[in-house]
Amino acid sequence: MFRRREPVPFAFVAEADRFRSNVTPPPRERASRSQLAGRTLITLTLVGGLAGSLLFGIPALQQEAPGAVSTHQSEAAHR
């Protein structure tokens, strides 16, 4: 970016994009054991739910062979 030749009334605004603070933020608090246990439990619940939905959903999505008769059709034929 080029520098302006005329003076800017508020020079700190013009140089704000180059300003770096020398103040460091305070360190983050460490999570307690109960918070870690809660996060772990939530993660395991979500992963278990996804695995269960795959376990029960994949057989329902598979197509049958063209010559096979499904159980629903055979039950309806016997009634």
C-alpha positions in Angstrom: 0.0 0.0 0.0 1.4 3.4 -0.9 1.9 6.2 1.6 0.0 9.4 1.3 1.9 12.6 0.6 -0.4 14.9 2.4 -0.6 14.7 6.2 -3.5 12.8 7.7 -5.1 14.5 10.7 -5.4 11.3 12.6 -2.2 9.5 11.9 -3.0 6.6 14.4 -6.0 5.7 12.2 -3.8 5.6 9.1 -1.3 3.3 10.7 -3.8 1.1 12.6 -3.3 -1.8 10.2 0.4 -2.0 11.3 -0.2 -1.7 15.0 0.8 -4.7 17.2 0.1 -4.8 20.8 2.8 -5.8 23.3 0.2 -6.9 25.9 -0.3 -10.6 26.1 -3.7 -12.0 26.9 -4.1 -14.0 30.1 -3.6 -17.8 29.8 -6.7 -19.9 29.2 -8.2 -21.8 32.1 -7.7 -25.5 32.1 -10.9 -27.6 31.9 -11.8 -29.4 35.1 -12.2 -33.2 35.4 -16.0 -32.9 35.3 -15.9 -30.8 32.2 -13.6 -33.2 30.5 -15.8 -36.2 31.5 -18.9 -34.4 30.2 -17.2 -33.6 26.8 -16.0 -37.2 26.5 -19.5 -38.5 27.3 -21.1 -36.3 24.8 -18.5 -37.3 22.1 -19.0 -41.0 22.8 -22.8 -40.6 22.6 -22.6 -38.8 19.3 -20.2 -41.4 17.8 -22.3 -44.2 19.2 -25.4 -42.8 17.6 -23.7 -42.4 14.2 -22.4 -45.9 14.4 -25.8 -47.3 15.4 -27.6 -45.5 12.6 -25.1 -46.9 10.1 -25.4 -50.4 11.7 -29.2 -50.4 11.3 -29.5 -48.2 8.2 -27.2 -49.9 5.8 -29.2 -53.2 5.6 -32.4 -51.3 5.0 -30.8 -49.4 2.1 -29.5 -52.5 0.3 -31.4 -53.7 -2.7 -32.7 -57.2 -3.1 -31.8 -59.5 -5.9 -34.2 -59.2 -8.9 -35.5 -62.9 -8.6 -35.9 -62.9 -4.8 -39.3 -62.7 -3.3 -39.6 -60.4 -0.3 -41.2 -61.6 3.0 -43.9 -58.8 2.6 -45.0 -60.1 -0.8 -45.1 -63.8 0.4 -47.2 -62.9 3.5 -49.6 -60.9 1.4 -50.0 -63.9 -1.0 -50.9 -66.3 1.8 -53.7 -64.2 3.1 
